[in-house]
Each structure stands twice: as structure tokens, then as C-alpha cells.
Amino acid sequence: MGLELYLDLLSQPCRALYIFARTNNIPFEFKHVELMKGQHRTEEFRKVNMLMKVPALKDGSFTLAESIAILLYLARKFKTPDHWYPSDLQKRARVDEYLSWQHKNMKKNNFFFSPCQVLLPLLTGQPLSPEKLEGVTEELNVVLKQFEEKFLQDKPFIVGNEISLADLVALVELMQPVGAGYNLFEERPKLAAWRSRVEEAVGKQLCQEAHEGILNAKNLTADKIAPELLEHFKHQLLNPRVSRVPSR
């Protein structure tokens, strides 16, 4: 039995894995797990990943969860070009540094920014208020400034002159649907130029293919989401003890 990747391209980590595998000609069987239908909560999927989250990998009898662990497994198993996860100790440390930082910074803030604009109107029937959007945007802007000044600086890519896993993970985190006239890249020429270089490195067509679903997420309707998942979103986004949406 060959390599199987359990993915939904609405998920940031899944998109990174998909692009990485396709760019490096890694043979795999795409197992589509539809998050909006709650397929990640089935007993069948639990046999692959007891955490009941995507992405997940199955390689024969071996299974693996967590996107970063899967990316590193693929890079090592298929001996992908060195620039993805450099053998040079300090360059590799820079990749590790970003991958460690992004979970509670880039990923956390941008993951929350998009649902605020896409899911909250779906749940409440009202567009996100300008005041709340401003609060969420402020937090994201802080993270983007840190990304530019700490990780990107004046380099073509995070580690230097070649793309790495850090760049790929960062790209999919930033390629989210936005609204209210907000464009992550419009007033950030350095960030926009970096995005273009990353897209060129992996192939613009592949990048567009991977992001097609998420960029159309603004057309999502409630009837396309499993009822139990809607309740989960309501709890996450509307519960004041859980939600990070400013109350003002």
C-alpha cells in the first residue's frame, strides 16, 4: 500500500502538505476528508488519526499526525532538495525557529482573522462590525510586522536565497479570504514581493489550485456545514471566554 495523505484544502496545514508533495513529485493518494461535513469526526477517520484532525498521513501500517511532523517526514523519506530543510545546522535552525513561532503567532492570528469575516456573518446574519474588525486587524498587523522584521528582513526568502519549508508554511497562512476591503499585501511591498517569489518557486498554477477552495470560502452557506460543526464554530467565535474578538 502506498502513501496516503488525508487532507482538506480548506485547511492551511493541508495546503502546505499538498503543495510540498506535488512540487517534489512525491507519489501519494489524496484522501479527501471534508471538514465542513464533519468527516474528520467519524470513527473511520479516527482509525487513521485518533486526534480526529487533518492532515494525517498513512504510510503502510505507519500513521502520523501534525502537519510539521508530516512535512519533515516527507522531506527526509523522499530526500527532497536540501533547501527545503537545510542540512546546514544554522540554516535548519532558522527553519525550525519560524516553524516554532508560527503556531501561536502567524497561524493563530490569521486563522482567527478570516473566520471573523467569513463565519461570523454566517452565524449571526450580520457583517462583522468595523470596530471588531479593527481590533482583529490590529493584532494581525503586529504579527505581520514581526514576520517582516524578524524573519524576512531584506532576504529573498526566510533562510536566504532559496525557498524552505518555512516560506511554504508562511505562504499558506497568509493566503486566506479577506473582506471589508482589506488586503494583507497591498501596503506591504516587501511582503508582496516575497509572496511572488514563493509562488514562482512552487509554481503559480499549483499555488492557485491549492488555494482555490479557501479563496471561495466567502461563498459558503450554512447548509453546507454539518450542524454539529456550526455549533462548534458558534462556541469558538461567540463565547466571550473563548473568542478573541474584541468586545468593543
Buried (B, 14 or more C-beta within 10 A) or exposed (E): EEBBBBBBBBBBBBBBBBBBBBBBEBEBEEBEBEBBBBBBBEEEBEEBBEEBBBBBBBBEEEBBBBBBEBBBBBBEEBEBEBBBBBEEEEBBEBBBBBBEBBEEBBBBBBBBBBBBBBBBBBBEEEEBEEEBBEBBBEBBBEBBEBBBEEBBEEEBBBBBEBBBBBBBBBBBBBBBBBBEEEEBBEEBEBBEEBBEBBBEBBBEEBBEBBBEBBEEBBEBEEEEBBEEBBEBBBEBBBEEEEBBBBEE
